[in-house]
Amino acid sequence: MQFVLAGIVWGSSFLFMKVSLTGISPAQVAWTRILLGAVTLGALVLLRREHLSRSLRVWAHLLVLGLTFCVIPFLLFSWAQQHVSSGVASIFNATTPIMTAIMAWLVFRVERLKALQVAGIGVGILGVIVIIAPWQGIAFDGSLVAELTILGATASYGFSFAYMRRFVSNTGMSALAFTFGYIAMAGAVMVVLTPFLVLTPVRLDAPIIVSLVLLGCLGTGIAYVWNQNTVRAWGPTRASTVTYITPVVGVILGILILGETISWNEPVGALVVFLGILLAQDRLRLRRRPRS
């Protein structure tokens, strides 16, 4: 249930970001959602009297996760959504499990992949190419740069999932305390960067305020606890398949609420990406015929 709820909330977050960007800058969106998430989780930690680690080593790892799981991808996604629709952004977000497999296999060496799984990574890359649709002509405009930026954000997510498994698989903290730890560190980084990122004019109205509150308190707060519980129950690679849900939610909300449209290549490419994910996670196996 927590897996599904996190997928629904994160699928909705692309709509919330798009609405928020009508009145504030991309950096302000990322700044607000991180600080609201940290405050929400901090209040829950205090209410439940959760135990926090006293190890400086653990907090150093949490700082890395705060940067790679929050600060960097949130800034990249917020900037990119100025140039692509919320539905397309949610579709590209589905590459996270592919990025996780690459990071866990090549960078951190915490997983060994079979030949079929490596082929799955190739299939996933093919799916991304279908979404970008190079046969329509490559123009290095804001849209293409934004799509590449989102892939950078999902690579950062993949790095974070693999990093968790490699360095902080057992901190002694609950999922709530652990999640608060790295989001609080992300919040501290954003506070330091405040003079450089967010001191620009804003225009707020009711839809923008509601979107920011839901994006921060729910999407960057509660949903991250749900995801951390899933990571601990299923492992990082399986937990990253929450991105099966997010593009469905993101595309539907973009069409119904924002009036967005999608081209045929985008859902087709998403299906190819999903096939690559299934292969990369060794979920598709060829059955051998019994000998007669």
C-alpha angles and dihedrals in degrees: 000000000000089000092054094043091051090051092051094047094046091046088055092048091078089060091047091051092048092051093045092052090064089074110019138038125265091251090052090052092053092043093051097046093049095048093045090049092050093049092048094050092042090056090051091048090053094046093050094038092230122191116247123200119256093201115114088204091059092049090049089056090047089054090055090050091047089057099041100035098040122006100045100039094041092053091046095047093046092051093045094052090067087071106031133046121261089246094055091046090053091049092053088048086066089075089075095098090051090051090046091053091049093049094045091048106037106022108034100019092219093131134043116215128210122225090261091053092051087050087053090059088053091050090051091053089050088054090054089052090052090052092050089047101206091184087073088064129273114255115174092222132134093281096057093042089049092052091051089047091055090051086054089053093050089047087055089052090049090050090052095051092050092043090054091054094046102045114012107032090126119028098147091242127117120250089258095051092044093050091047088051098061096036089050089052089050088051091052090052091050092050089054090049094047096106091052101041116029112028094105131107119284135198114203130189134161097275091049094048093047091047092051093048092049092043093050107033097035107021098038096027120035097019091057090057090051089050093048090052088052092049090053093047100042107017128250099284096052092040090055089063086082081098088076086075103038099067092050091052093040095050094045093049092045091054097041100041107023098031093235124164132209132207124234093253094061100063090036090052090048090055090051089050090051090051089052090050092052091050094044090052092048092241095132116066128174110237116227117230113242114250114252 
